[in-house]
Amino acid sequence: MARSGSLWMRLASACCLAALGLAAAPAAPARAAGTLIWGMPADTDILDPQATGGWGTYQVTYQIFEGLVKEDLTKADVSTPPIVPALAESWTVSPDGLQYTFKLRPGVKFQDGTPFDAAAVKFNFDRFWNKSSPDYYPKTASFVAAYTKWIKAVDVLDPMTVRITLTAPDYEWLRQGLQSYGQPLMISPASVKKYGNAGVALHPVGTGPFMFVSRTQGVRTVLKRNPNYWGRPAKLDRIVFLPLEDPATRVNALRSGEVQMISTPPWDDIDSLVKAGFTLSTNDHAPYINFLYLNMHSKPFQDPRVRKAVNMAIDREGIARDIYRKTGRAEYGMLSPGTYAYDPNFKSYPYDPAAAKKLLAEAGYPNGFTTVFELPQYGTGELVETWIQRDLKKIGINVELRKYEWVTYLGLWAKGMTNDVGMDEIGWGMSTPSWVDIVVECGSVAPNGENSGYYCNPKVDALLNQALTTKDQGAAKALYQKANRMIMDDAAYVPTVDDLDPVILSPKVHGFVNPPEDWFDLSTVSIGN
């Protein structure tokens, strides 16, 4: 299933990684340094965190940029990462939940040597939130909307203090800004003025533990240690991100020592890689589920009986057992693991193809129908998608798989499905239960948000908004779970499996932490013997 460069496949078929100068170096004495080469299943989008989305891109931008606060990703044994200070050394929240006052960390500089201060924070908020500011960049609007839609005012109180006032209490607001679809991370104002809004994606300048070196789209992105980082210095000298779309290419590169880490490993290869001495890293609380959007503008799917039939036709447990092989679990709702509102015992539609066929007949489709399933072409998802195609065929729904390169697919998905398309897919989730707002709310209907299938239920919206403004976490949890039941009663989505974020590591990789998130803090990693 989809997670967040096809050029590399052509390169890999014609030459080896060594031809790019990235083959494994001769063994050196163990030291807390080295270069980590990561084989990724797809290329990243642009490296402007405020104007892009997707976990694959955030894996890179997270290393370069920081926000006022951050999730502590150095712990794997927690269900949700704690929020800790970052560029703000402390913050307070007013009793009514409306005002957040941030005391900024003194002495921090951007990687271009310019100071980080309240003026820099104001510039960044103006860029992604303040439509009346000359610094506003319209491209950021939909990416950071879940965070900025609550903001009423941003005020500089003194050179190192900023106050942000919300329109209403939102007790998930801080964590909403730490997720993978547009992040309010701090970009050097000087870099924007020097390179322009579009140009900073090619010259990203933040405050993080790593700084940008180079990027050849579809081939590699290179970062190096920031020698002037304000916090704990990174151990690695460099990180190289290689988009290796073909799963066999990723595995072969790992076996040969040309990369030291791969994500989205082919499930069939995991056992043999572990037996060969490689390490499998997973996290039971990774806030990630794979799901299908069903298109409310496509005639068959306007009937809830058809949508329920599709949910009942897909053997989720079989996918988790036979394909994921202990790196995923069947999912029946839209609340992702890793959030306090997740209920592992919730079940919506059991696998029942006979009942699904009966529902189709009642809806006027006794002989089924034909539809289009749009999806990205990368990684190991093909096994799951052909499984879904086969299951739906059993009840009479003939599915045409229409595949696209990842970044191209993201553009189509964000625009919303056309009427001839019945379903598309994404793998997503966040460590806040408010994530579900982004994909189900009426106000998030594409192209103004990420509700690609145009689902809209005002009663669900009301529950989700009430949950956000509820300070008591137990009461908020009950509201989220009630909304989840209503969403699945409408059967507008088909959750299939979650993902334990499997990563395969060379035994030379030390200090890697697989936290309950979809991205990693690579400053803890080193390469040694």
C-alpha positions in Angstrom: 0.0 0.0 0.0 1.1 3.6 -0.6 3.2 5.4 1.9 4.0 9.0 1.4 11.7 8.1 -8.3 11.3 6.0 -10.9 14.5 7.4 -12.5 16.6 5.4 -10.1 15.1 2.1 -11.4 16.5 2.9 -14.9 19.9 3.9 -13.4 20.0 0.7 -11.2 19.3 -1.5 -14.2 22.2 0.0 -16.1 24.8 0.4 -13.4 25.6 -0.4 -9.8 25.5 2.0 -6.8 29.3 2.1 -6.9 29.1 4.0 -10.2 27.5 6.8 -8.2 30.3 6.8 -5.8 28.2 5.4 -3.0 29.5 1.9 -2.7 30.4 0.8 0.8 33.7 2.1 2.0 36.5 -0.2 3.3 36.1 -1.1 7.0 37.4 1.7 9.3 38.0 1.7 13.0 34.7 1.9 15.0 33.8 5.5 15.7 30.7 7.5 16.4 30.4 8.9 12.9 30.3 7.6 9.3 27.8 7.9 6.5 24.4 6.3 6.6 23.0 5.4 3.2 19.3 4.7 3.3 17.5 2.9 0.5 14.0 4.4 0.3 11.0 3.1 -1.7 10.3 6.4 -3.5 11.8 9.9 -4.1 10.9 12.8 -1.8 8.8 15.7 -2.7 10.3 19.3 -2.5 12.3 20.1 0.6 10.2 23.0 1.8 8.4 21.6 4.9 5.7 24.2 4.9 4.7 23.5 1.3 4.9 19.7 1.0 3.6 16.6 2.6 4.2 12.9 3.1 6.2 10.8 5.5 9.0 10.1 2.9 9.7 13.8 2.5 9.5 14.4 6.3 12.2 11.8 6.8 14.5 14.3 5.2 13.1 17.7 6.3 12.9 16.5 9.9 16.7 16.3 10.0 17.1 19.8 8.6 14.3 21.9 10.2 12.8 22.3 13.7 9.7 23.8 15.2 9.0 25.5 18.4 8.4 22.1 20.0 9.0 18.6 18.9 8.1 15.0 19.6 10.9 13.1 21.4 11.7 10.3 18.9 14.6 8.9 20.9 12.3 6.5 22.8 10.7 3.4 21.3 9.0 2.0 24.4 6.2 4.6 24.6 2.7 4.5 22.9 2.9 8.1 21.9 6.0 10.3 21.6 6.1 13.0 24.3 6.2 16.6 23.3 9.4 18.4 24.4 11.0 21.8 23.9 12.8 22.5 20.7 13.3 26.1 19.4 11.2 27.3 22.3 12.8 26.4 25.6 9.5 26.6 27.4 5.8 27.5 26.8 2.7 28.3 28.7 -1.0 27.8 27.8 -3.6 30.2 29.2 -6.4 28.7 31.4 -8.9 29.1 28.6 -6.7 27.2 26.2 -6.6 30.1 23.7 -3.1 31.6 24.2 0.3 29.9 23.8 3.3 31.9 24.9 6.7 30.6 23.7 10.0 31.6 25.3 12.5 31.1 22.5 15.9 29.4 23.0 18.7 31.9 23.1 21.8 31.7 20.9 20.3 29.5 18.1 21.4 30.3 14.6 20.1 29.1 11.2 22.5 27.0 9.2 23.3 30.1 7.1 24.5 31.9 10.3 21.5 34.2 10.7 19.9 34.5 14.1 16.8 32.6 15.2 14.5 35.0 17.2 11.0 36.2 17.5 11.2 38.1 14.2 12.1 34.9 12.4 9.1 33.1 14.0 6.8 35.9 12.9 8.2 35.8 9.4 7.5 32.0 9.2 4.0 32.3 10.5 3.3 35.1 8.1 4.6 32.9 5.3 2.3 30.0 6.0 -0.7 31.6 7.7 -1.1 35.4 7.3 -2.8 36.0 4.0 -2.5 39.8 4.5 1.3 39.7 4.8 3.6 40.4 1.9 5.6 37.3 3.1 2.6 35.0 2.6 3.2 32.0 0.3 -0.2 30.7 -1.0 1.2 27.2 -1.8 1.5 26.5 1.9 -2.2 27.0 2.6 -3.6 23.4 2.2 -0.5 21.7 3.6 -0.6 23.4 7.1 -4.4 24.1 7.2 -5.0 21.7 10.1 -2.7 23.8 12.2 -3.3 27.3 10.9 -7.1 27.2 10.7 -7.1 27.7 14.5 -4.8 30.7 14.6 -6.3 34.2 15.3 -3.1 36.2 16.0 0.7 35.9 16.2 2.3 38.6 18.3 5.9 39.3 19.1 6.1 40.3 22.8 9.9 40.9 22.9 12.8 39.7 20.8 12.7 36.2 22.3 9.0 35.8 23.2 6.1 35.0 20.8 2.4 34.7 21.7 0.0 32.8 19.5 -3.8 33.2 20.0 -6.3 30.6 18.8 -9.8 31.2 17.7 -11.0 28.4 20.0 -9.4 25.9 22.3 -7.7 23.0 20.5 -6.0 20.6 22.8 -4.3 18.8 20.0 -2.9 21.9 18.4 0.7 21.5 19.4 0.9 18.0 18.2 -1.0 18.8 14.9 2.0 20.9 14.0 4.4 18.0 14.3 2.9 15.7 11.8 3.7 14.7 8.2 1.4 16.8 6.0 2.9 20.3 6.0 4.9 21.3 9.1 5.2 24.8 10.6 9.0 24.3 10.9 11.3 27.3 11.0 12.9 28.3 7.7 15.7 30.9 7.5 14.0 34.2 6.5 17.3 35.1 4.8 17.1 32.0 2.6 13.6 32.9 1.4 14.7 36.4 0.6 17.8 35.1 -1.2 16.3 32.2 -3.2 12.6 33.1 -3.3 9.6 30.9 -2.1 10.1 28.3 -4.8 13.9 28.4 -4.6 14.2 27.5 -1.0 13.1 23.9 -1.8 16.4 23.6 -3.7 18.4 25.4 -0.9 16.7 24.4 2.4 18.1 26.1 5.4 16.9 25.3 8.9 18.3 25.0 12.4 18.4 21.2 12.7 21.3 18.7 13.4 21.9 18.1 9.7 22.2 20.5 6.9 21.6 20.2 3.1 24.4 19.4 0.8 22.9 18.4 -2.6 20.0 16.7 -4.4 19.7 15.1 -7.7 16.0 14.3 -8.2 15.3 10.7 -8.6 18.9 9.7 -7.7 19.9 10.9 -4.2 19.7 13.6 -1.5 22.7 14.3 0.7 22.9 15.9 4.1 25.8 16.5 6.4 26.2 17.1 10.2 25.5 20.7 11.3 28.7 21.6 13.1 27.1 24.6 14.9 23.9 22.8 16.1 22.6 24.3 19.3 21.7 20.9 20.8 23.2 17.4 21.1 25.4 17.1 18.0 24.6 14.4 15.4 26.9 11.4 15.4 26.8 10.8 11.6 29.0 12.7 9.2 26.5 12.4 6.4 23.2 10.8 5.4 22.5 9.8 1.8 18.8 9.1 0.9 18.5 6.9 -2.2 15.2 6.4 -3.9 15.2 2.7 -4.8 11.7 2.0 -6.1 12.3 -1.6 -7.0 12.1 -3.8 -3.9 14.7 -6.3 -5.2 17.1 -3.4 -5.9 16.8 -2.3 -2.3 17.3 -5.8 -0.9 20.4 -6.4 -3.1 21.9 -3.1 -2.2 21.5 -3.9 1.5 23.0 -7.4 1.1 26.0 -6.1 -0.8 26.7 -3.3 1.8 26.0 -0.5 -0.7 23.2 0.8 1.7 23.0 0.2 5.4 19.2 0.7 5.9 16.1 0.0 3.9 12.4 0.9 4.6 9.3 -0.9 3.3 11.2 -4.2 2.9 9.6 -6.9 0.8 7.7 -9.1 3.2 9.0 -12.3 1.5 12.6 -11.3 2.2 12.4 -10.3 5.9 13.1 -13.7 7.4 16.1 -14.4 5.1 17.5 -11.0 5.8 17.3 -11.5 9.6 18.9 -15.0 9.2 21.7 -13.4 7.3 22.5 -11.1 10.2 20.5 -8.0 9.4 18.2 -6.4 12.1 14.5 -6.0 11.7 13.2 -3.0 13.6 9.4 -2.4 14.1 7.1 -0.4 16.4 3.8 -1.7 17.6 2.5 1.8 18.0 3.4 3.4 14.7 0.4 5.7 13.9 -0.1 4.4 10.4 -3.0 2.7 8.6 -3.5 1.8 5.0 -7.0 2.6 3.7 -9.1 3.2 0.6 -11.1 6.3 -0.1 -14.4 5.5 -1.8 -15.6 8.1 -4.3 -18.9 9.8 -3.3 -19.0 11.3 -6.8 -19.0 7.8 -8.5 -22.5 6.5 -8.9 -22.2 3.0 -7.5 -20.4 4.3 -4.4 -23.2 6.8 -3.6 -25.1 3.8 -2.3 -24.0 2.9 1.3 -24.9 -0.8 0.5 -22.2 -0.8 -2.1 -19.7 0.8 0.2 -20.5 -1.7 2.9 -20.2 -4.6 0.4 -16.6 -3.5 -0.5 -15.7 -3.4 3.2 -17.1 -6.9 3.7 -15.4 -8.3 0.6 -11.8 -7.6 1.6 -10.1 -10.2 3.7 -8.0 -7.9 6.0 -6.9 -10.7 8.3 -5.6 -12.7 5.3 -3.6 -9.7 4.0 -2.0 -9.2 7.5 -1.3 -12.9 7.9 -0.1 -13.9 4.4 1.4 -10.7 3.0 2.5 -8.6 6.0 3.8 -11.5 7.9 3.9 -10.1 11.4 4.7 -6.5 10.3 1.1 -5.4 10.1 -2.4 -6.0 11.6 -5.9 -5.9 10.2 -7.7 -2.6 10.8 -11.4 -1.9 10.9 -11.6 1.8 11.7 -10.1 5.2 10.9 -8.4 5.9 14.2 -4.7 5.0 13.9 -2.6 3.2 16.4 -0.2 5.3 18.5 -3.0 7.7 19.5 -4.8 7.7 22.9 -8.2 7.3 21.2 -7.3 4.1 19.3 -9.4 1.0 20.2 -7.7 -2.2 19.1 -10.9 -4.2 19.7 -13.1 -2.1 17.4 -14.5 -4.1 14.5 -16.7 -2.7 11.8 -17.3 -5.1 8.9 -16.2 -8.8 9.1 -15.0 -10.6 6.0 -18.2 -12.0 4.5 -18.2 -12.2 0.7 -21.6 -13.9 0.6 -23.2 -11.0 2.5 -21.4 -8.5 0.4 -22.8 -10.1 -2.8 -26.3 -9.9 -1.3 -25.8 -6.2 -0.5 -24.7 -5.5 -4.1 -27.8 -7.2 -5.4 -30.0 -5.1 -3.1 -28.3 -2.0 -4.4 -29.2 -2.9 -8.0 -25.9 -4.5 -9.0 -26.6 -8.3 -9.0 -24.0 -8.8 -11.7 -21.5 -6.3 -10.1 -19.9 -3.4 -12.0 -16.5 -2.2 -13.2 -14.6 0.6 -11.6 -11.1 2.2 -11.5 -8.7 2.0 -8.6 -6.0 4.7 -8.7 -2.7 4.0 -6.8 1.0 4.8 -6.7 3.5 2.4 -8.3 6.2 1.7 -5.9 7.3 -0.4 -3.0 5.7 -3.8 -2.2 2.1 -2.6 -2.3 1.3 -4.5 -5.5 0.7 -7.7 -3.5 -1.9 -6.0 -1.4 -3.6 -4.2 -4.3 -3.9 -7.4 -6.5 -5.3 -9.2 -3.4 -8.0 -6.4 -3.1 -8.6 -6.7 -6.8 -9.1 -10.4 -6.5 -11.4 -10.2 -3.4 -13.6 -7.6 -5.2 -13.8 -9.7 -8.3 -15.3 -12.5 -6.2 -18.3 -10.4 -5.5 -18.6 -9.1 -9.1 -16.7 -5.8 -8.9 -14.1 -5.7 -11.7 -11.3 -3.3 -10.8 -8.9 -1.7 -13.2 -5.6 -0.8 -11.4 -4.4 2.6 -12.7 -0.9 3.3 -11.4 1.2 6.4 -11.2 4.7 7.5 -10.1 4.5 8.5 -6.4 4.8 12.3 -6.6 2.5 12.4 -9.6 0.0 10.2 -7.7 0.1 12.6 -4.7 -0.9 15.5 -7.0 -3.9 13.5 -8.4 -4.9 12.3 -4.9 -4.8 15.8 -3.5 -7.1 17.1 -6.3 -9.7 14.5 -5.5 -11.0 11.6 -7.6 -12.6 12.2 -11.0 -16.1 10.7 -11.5 -14.8 7.7 -13.5 -12.6 6.6 -10.5 -14.2 4.5 -7.8 -11.4 4.4 -5.2 -7.9 5.5 -4.4 -5.6 4.7 -1.5 -3.1 6.2 0.9 -1.1 5.0 3.9 -1.2 7.6 6.6 -1.8 8.4 10.2 -0.6 10.7 12.9 0.1 10.5 16.6 -2.9 12.7 17.3 -6.4 11.3 16.9 -7.4 14.7 15.3 -5.6 13.3 12.2 -8.9 11.8 11.2 -10.3 15.3 10.7 -8.0 15.9 7.8 -9.3 13.0 5.8 -13.0 13.0 6.7 -14.2 16.5 7.4 -16.5 18.3 5.0 -14.1 21.3 5.1 -11.3 19.0 4.0 -13.0 17.9 0.8 -10.6 18.0 -2.2 -9.1 20.1 -3.6 -9.2 22.2 -0.4 -7.9 19.4 1.7 -7.0 15.7 1.8 -10.6 14.3 1.7 -10.0 12.7 -1.7 -13.4 10.9 -1.8 -15.6 13.8 -0.9 -17.2 12.3 2.1 -19.2 14.7 4.2 -21.2 14.1 7.4 -21.9 17.3 9.5 -22.7 15.1 12.5 -19.2 13.6 12.4 -17.6 17.0 11.9 -19.5 18.2 15.1 -18.2 15.3 17.1 -14.6 15.8 15.9 -14.7 19.5 16.6 -16.1 18.9 20.1 -13.3 16.4 20.8 -10.6 19.0 19.9 -12.0 21.5 22.3 -12.4 19.0 25.1 -9.5 19.2 27.6 -10.2 16.0 29.5 -8.5 13.3 27.4 -10.9 10.5 28.6 -13.9 12.5 27.4 -12.2 13.4 24.1 -11.4 9.7 23.5 -15.0 8.8 23.8 -16.0 11.5 21.3 -13.3 10.3 18.8 -14.5 6.8 19.1 -18.1 7.7 18.6 -17.1 9.7 15.5 -15.1 6.7 14.3 -18.2 4.4 14.6 -20.3 6.9 12.6 -17.7 7.1 9.9 -17.6 3.3 9.5 -21.4 3.1 9.7 -21.3 5.3 6.6 -18.6 3.0 5.1 -17.0 5.9 3.2 -13.5 4.4 3.7 -12.0 0.9 3.7 -9.3 0.6 6.4 -7.2 -2.5 5.6 -4.1 -3.0 7.6 -1.8 -1.0 9.9 1.9 -1.0 9.5 4.5 -1.6 12.2 7.0 0.5 10.2 9.4 -2.3 9.4 13.0 -1.2 8.8 16.0 -3.5 8.0 19.4 -2.4 9.2 22.9 -3.5 8.6 24.7 -4.7 11.8 27.0 -1.7 11.3 24.2 0.7 12.2 24.2 1.7 15.9 21.8 3.8 17.9 18.8 3.6 15.6 15.5 4.2 17.3 12.2 3.2 15.7 9.7 5.4 17.6 5.9 5.5 17.5 6.0 7.7 14.5 6.6 7.4 10.7 9.9 9.2 10.7 13.1 9.0 12.7 15.6 11.1 14.6 18.8 10.1 12.8 21.0 12.3 15.0 21.3 9.3 17.4 22.7 7.0 14.7 26.3 6.1 14.0 28.1 3.6 11.7 30.7 1.3 13.1 32.1 -2.2 12.9 
